[in-house]
Amino acid sequence: MILYLKKFSGILRLRYVLDEYLCCTRLLKVAMYTRRSFLASASAALAMSSLPRIAYATAPPSRAFGLQLYTVRKDIQADTPGVLAAVRKIGYRSVETFAAQYSRPAKELRQMISDADLFLPSAHFGYTDLSEKFDYAKELGVKYIVVGAPPFQKANSADAFKEFAAQYNQWGQEAAKYGMEFGFHNHNIEFQSFDGVTGLEILMKETDPKLVKWQMDCYWVTQAGADPVAMIHKYGERLQTLHFKDRKPNVPTSAKPGAPAHFTEVGTGTINFKAIWVAASPLHVPYFFVEQDQTEIPPLESIKISYNNLRKILQ
């Protein structure tokens, strides 16, 4: 009887050992499978990350569709509430103010824009008086304070653009104190070349990326003979917002101040706004503002065409 119990106990121990072995084998298989799955998933993620940015382009939210009010400057000076209501009715959700609008108190202008159910994230100011406008911009409630252009008559040398850059850095510091972000808007003159270096390259090199951002005007980039998409890929981390306006076909390019302009409604010209948005979307650019400096039809009709076309292009 004792011998039988010893044998039985040995069998139990053997069975226990076998069970432990089988359990470990299963765990090892699971671990190997999990590791293979992880490596496969990681490889797939790496492959996805190397795809062109088009894979991550998303349709812009309604709030992103903005209008630079300079486009309707004559109408809005005569009837600000009426024009703002018309802008909202077309479908725009955001607006950007321009320098000549600041004759009225900031709170009053802000209230008019709010009453029209529009957002006001950005405001343009002139180069000569921007230093005096920080309190006004803060009261206006904007996030972005933007200089429209440097003095055209001075923008004719590398030293001039270095001077502009120094001023932009100062404004960037001041804007940060107010809880705002400073940006500069380009025209074609920033693409003038001085000994092989453009004014834009000087501005980007000489300004602090943390303090000075860029509002890229796609028309003026194209008018200067450059490519907006290439500019986004080169300077994308500096982008603040975008200006959308289109350019007529078969017209000459130029970076010279005062060169003839060739504006047309968005979607009726040659600029590929879909490609621009595909490049800008992964960078989370929050707003783009339709702008047309001159229109051949009434401005309110013009901005309606641009809005409707842009909605179709970016859907």
C-alpha positions as CSV (number, residue, x, y, z in Angstrom):
1,M,0.0,0.0,0.0
2,I,2.8,2.4,0.9
3,L,4.6,1.5,-2.4
4,Y,1.4,2.3,-4.3
5,L,1.0,5.7,-2.7
6,K,4.6,6.6,-3.6
7,K,4.0,5.7,-7.2
8,F,0.8,7.6,-7.2
9,S,2.5,10.7,-5.7
10,G,5.2,10.4,-8.3
11,I,2.6,10.4,-11.1
12,L,0.9,13.5,-9.6
13,R,4.3,15.3,-9.5
14,L,5.0,14.2,-13.1
15,R,1.5,15.4,-14.1
16,Y,2.1,18.7,-12.4
17,V,5.5,19.2,-14.2
18,L,3.8,18.4,-17.6
19,D,1.0,20.9,-16.9
20,E,3.6,23.6,-16.0
21,Y,5.5,22.8,-19.2
22,L,2.4,23.0,-21.4
23,C,1.3,26.3,-19.7
24,C,4.7,27.9,-20.3
25,T,4.7,26.7,-23.9
26,R,1.3,28.3,-24.5
27,L,2.5,31.6,-22.9
28,L,5.6,31.5,-25.0
29,K,3.5,31.1,-28.1
30,V,1.3,34.0,-27.1
31,A,4.3,36.2,-26.3
32,M,5.8,35.4,-29.7
33,Y,2.5,36.1,-31.4
34,T,2.1,39.3,-29.5
35,R,5.6,40.4,-30.4
36,R,5.1,39.6,-34.1
37,S,1.8,41.5,-34.0
38,F,3.4,44.5,-32.3
39,L,6.3,44.5,-34.8
40,A,3.8,44.2,-37.7
41,S,1.7,47.1,-36.3
42,A,4.8,49.2,-35.7
43,S,6.0,48.6,-39.3
44,A,2.6,49.5,-40.6
45,A,2.6,52.7,-38.5
46,L,6.1,53.6,-39.7
47,A,5.1,53.0,-43.3
48,M,2.0,55.3,-42.8
49,S,4.1,58.0,-41.3
50,S,6.3,58.1,-44.4
51,L,3.3,58.6,-46.7
52,P,2.7,62.1,-48.3
53,R,0.8,64.5,-46.1
54,I,-2.2,64.1,-48.3
55,A,-3.0,61.0,-46.3
56,Y,-3.8,63.2,-43.3
57,A,-5.6,66.1,-45.0
58,T,-9.0,66.8,-43.4
59,A,-11.8,69.0,-44.5
60,P,-11.6,72.4,-42.7
61,P,-14.2,73.2,-40.0
62,S,-16.7,75.9,-40.7
63,R,-15.0,78.3,-38.4
64,A,-11.9,78.2,-40.6
65,F,-13.7,79.9,-43.5
66,G,-12.8,83.6,-42.9
67,L,-13.0,86.9,-44.8
68,Q,-10.4,89.7,-44.7
69,L,-12.8,92.7,-44.5
70,Y,-10.5,94.8,-46.7
71,T,-12.3,93.1,-49.6
72,V,-15.5,94.9,-48.7
73,R,-13.8,98.0,-47.3
74,K,-16.0,100.6,-49.1
75,D,-19.3,98.9,-48.2
76,I,-18.4,98.2,-44.6
77,Q,-17.3,101.8,-43.9
78,A,-20.8,102.9,-45.0
79,D,-22.8,100.2,-43.2
80,T,-20.7,98.1,-40.9
81,P,-23.6,96.1,-39.3
82,G,-25.3,95.5,-42.6
83,V,-22.2,94.2,-44.4
84,L,-21.2,92.0,-41.5
85,A,-24.7,90.4,-41.6
86,A,-24.3,89.9,-45.3
87,V,-20.9,88.3,-44.8
88,R,-22.4,85.9,-42.3
89,K,-25.4,85.1,-44.5
90,I,-23.0,84.0,-47.3
91,G,-21.6,81.5,-44.9
92,Y,-18.3,82.9,-43.6
93,R,-17.8,82.2,-39.9
94,S,-14.7,84.4,-39.2
95,V,-13.4,87.8,-40.2
96,E,-10.1,89.6,-40.1
97,T,-10.2,93.4,-39.7
98,F,-8.0,95.9,-41.5
99,A,-6.2,99.1,-40.5
100,A,-8.7,101.6,-41.7
101,Q,-11.5,100.2,-39.5
102,Y,-10.1,101.3,-36.2
103,S,-11.7,104.8,-36.1
104,R,-14.4,103.4,-33.8
105,P,-13.7,102.1,-30.3
106,A,-12.5,98.5,-30.1
107,K,-15.3,97.3,-27.9
108,E,-17.9,98.7,-30.3
109,L,-16.3,97.1,-33.3
110,R,-16.0,93.8,-31.5
111,Q,-19.6,93.9,-30.4
112,M,-20.7,94.6,-34.0
113,I,-18.8,91.5,-35.2
114,S,-20.2,89.4,-32.4
115,D,-23.7,90.5,-33.0
116,A,-23.3,89.3,-36.6
117,D,-22.4,85.8,-35.2
118,L,-18.9,86.1,-36.5
119,F,-15.6,85.2,-34.9
120,L,-12.7,87.7,-34.9
121,P,-9.4,85.8,-34.4
122,S,-7.1,88.1,-36.3
123,A,-6.5,91.8,-37.1
124,H,-4.2,93.7,-39.5
125,F,-2.4,96.8,-38.6
126,G,-0.1,99.2,-40.4
127,Y,3.6,99.2,-40.0
128,T,3.9,102.8,-39.0
129,D,1.5,102.7,-36.1
130,L,1.4,99.1,-34.9
131,S,3.5,99.9,-31.9
132,E,0.6,102.1,-30.6
133,K,-2.1,99.5,-31.3
134,F,-1.5,96.7,-28.8
135,D,-4.0,97.9,-26.3
136,Y,-6.5,98.3,-29.0
137,A,-5.9,94.8,-30.4
138,K,-6.2,93.4,-26.9
139,E,-9.5,95.1,-26.3
140,L,-10.6,93.9,-29.7
141,G,-10.1,90.4,-28.4
142,V,-8.0,89.0,-31.2
143,K,-5.4,86.2,-30.9
144,Y,-3.3,87.2,-33.8
145,I,-1.9,90.8,-34.4
146,V,-0.6,91.0,-37.9
147,V,1.4,93.7,-39.8
148,G,0.0,94.0,-43.3
149,A,3.3,94.9,-45.0
150,P,6.6,96.7,-44.4
151,P,7.1,100.1,-46.1
152,F,7.3,99.3,-49.8
153,Q,9.6,102.2,-50.6
154,K,12.2,100.9,-48.1
155,A,12.0,97.2,-49.1
156,N,14.9,97.4,-51.6
157,S,17.9,95.8,-49.8
158,A,19.0,93.0,-47.6
159,D,19.7,95.5,-44.8
160,A,16.2,96.8,-45.1
161,F,14.7,93.3,-44.5
162,K,17.1,92.8,-41.6
163,E,15.7,96.1,-40.1
164,F,12.2,94.8,-40.6
165,A,13.1,91.5,-38.9
166,A,14.5,93.4,-35.9
167,Q,11.2,95.3,-35.6
168,Y,9.2,92.1,-36.0
169,N,11.1,90.6,-33.1
170,Q,10.3,93.5,-30.9
171,W,6.6,93.4,-31.8
172,G,6.7,89.6,-31.2
173,Q,7.9,90.2,-27.7
174,E,5.3,92.9,-27.1
175,A,2.5,90.7,-28.4
176,A,3.5,87.9,-26.1
177,K,3.2,90.2,-23.1
178,Y,-0.4,90.9,-24.1
179,G,-1.1,87.2,-24.6
180,M,-1.3,87.5,-28.4
181,E,0.8,86.2,-31.2
182,F,2.5,88.4,-33.8
183,G,2.6,87.6,-37.5
184,F,3.6,89.3,-40.7
185,H,1.6,89.2,-44.0
186,N,3.6,88.9,-47.2
187,H,3.2,90.6,-50.6
188,N,5.4,89.9,-53.6
189,I,8.2,92.2,-52.4
190,E,9.4,89.7,-49.8
191,F,10.6,87.5,-52.8
192,Q,13.0,90.0,-54.2
193,S,16.5,88.5,-54.3
194,F,19.5,90.3,-52.8
195,D,22.8,88.5,-53.8
196,G,20.8,85.2,-54.1
197,V,18.9,85.6,-50.8
198,T,15.2,86.6,-50.8
199,G,13.7,89.1,-48.4
200,L,11.5,86.3,-47.0
201,E,14.6,84.1,-46.3
202,I,16.1,87.0,-44.4
203,L,13.0,87.5,-42.4
204,M,12.8,83.8,-41.5
205,K,16.5,83.7,-40.6
206,E,16.6,86.9,-38.5
207,T,13.3,86.5,-36.6
208,D,12.6,84.3,-33.5
209,P,10.4,81.4,-34.6
210,K,8.7,81.5,-31.2
211,L,7.8,85.2,-31.5
212,V,7.2,85.8,-35.1
213,K,4.8,83.9,-37.3
214,W,3.9,84.1,-41.0
215,Q,0.5,84.7,-42.5
216,M,1.1,83.4,-46.0
217,D,-0.8,85.2,-48.8
218,C,-1.1,82.5,-51.5
219,Y,-1.7,85.0,-54.3
220,W,1.3,87.1,-53.6
221,V,3.6,84.1,-53.3
222,T,2.3,82.9,-56.7
223,Q,2.6,86.4,-58.2
224,A,6.2,86.5,-57.2
225,G,6.8,83.3,-59.1
226,A,7.1,81.0,-56.1
227,D,5.0,78.0,-55.1
228,P,2.7,78.2,-52.0
229,V,2.9,74.4,-51.4
230,A,6.7,74.5,-51.5
231,M,6.6,77.4,-49.1
232,I,4.4,75.5,-46.7
233,H,6.8,72.5,-46.8
234,K,9.7,74.8,-46.2
235,Y,8.3,77.1,-43.5
236,G,5.2,75.3,-42.3
237,E,6.1,75.5,-38.6
238,R,6.1,79.3,-38.9
239,L,2.6,79.5,-40.5
240,Q,0.0,81.4,-38.5
241,T,-3.0,81.7,-40.9
242,L,-3.5,81.9,-44.7
243,H,-4.8,84.4,-47.2
244,F,-6.7,82.9,-50.1
245,K,-7.2,84.9,-53.3
246,D,-6.8,83.7,-56.9
247,R,-4.8,84.8,-59.9
248,K,-5.8,85.1,-63.5
249,P,-4.1,82.8,-66.0
250,N,-1.5,83.7,-68.5
251,V,-0.2,86.8,-66.7
252,P,3.4,87.6,-65.9
253,T,4.9,87.1,-62.4
254,S,7.0,89.7,-60.6
255,A,8.5,90.4,-57.2
256,K,8.9,94.1,-57.9
257,P,6.9,96.6,-55.8
258,G,4.1,98.2,-57.8
259,A,4.0,95.4,-60.4
260,P,0.5,94.9,-62.0
261,A,-1.9,92.7,-60.0
262,H,-4.1,90.0,-61.5
263,F,-6.8,89.2,-58.9
264,T,-9.8,87.0,-59.5
265,E,-12.3,85.1,-57.4
266,V,-11.1,82.0,-55.6
267,G,-11.7,78.9,-57.8
268,T,-11.7,80.9,-61.1
269,G,-8.0,81.3,-61.4
270,T,-4.8,79.2,-61.5
271,I,-4.0,78.6,-57.8
272,N,-4.5,75.1,-56.5
273,F,-6.2,75.7,-53.2
274,K,-6.8,72.0,-52.7
275,A,-3.1,71.2,-52.8
276,I,-2.4,74.1,-50.5
277,W,-4.9,72.9,-47.9
278,V,-3.6,69.3,-48.2
279,A,-0.2,70.7,-47.3
280,A,-1.4,73.0,-44.5
281,S,-4.0,70.7,-42.9
282,P,-1.5,68.5,-41.0
283,L,0.0,71.7,-39.5
284,H,-3.4,72.5,-38.0
285,V,-3.5,76.0,-39.6
286,P,-6.7,77.3,-37.9
287,Y,-8.0,79.9,-40.3
288,F,-7.8,81.0,-43.9
289,F,-9.2,84.4,-45.0
290,V,-10.5,85.1,-48.5
291,E,-9.3,88.4,-49.7
292,Q,-9.5,90.1,-53.1
293,D,-7.8,93.5,-53.2
294,Q,-9.8,94.6,-56.3
295,T,-12.9,93.1,-57.8
296,E,-14.5,93.6,-61.2
297,I,-18.0,92.9,-59.8
298,P,-19.6,94.2,-56.5
299,P,-17.5,92.9,-53.6
300,L,-20.3,91.1,-51.9
301,E,-21.0,89.2,-55.1
302,S,-17.3,88.5,-55.4
303,I,-16.9,87.0,-51.9
304,K,-20.0,84.9,-52.4
305,I,-18.4,83.3,-55.5
306,S,-15.2,82.7,-53.7
307,Y,-16.9,81.2,-50.7
308,N,-19.1,78.8,-52.7
309,N,-16.1,77.7,-54.8
310,L,-13.9,77.2,-51.8
311,R,-16.5,75.1,-50.1
312,K,-16.5,72.8,-53.1
313,I,-12.8,72.7,-53.5
314,L,-12.0,71.8,-49.9
315,Q,-14.8,69.4,-49.2
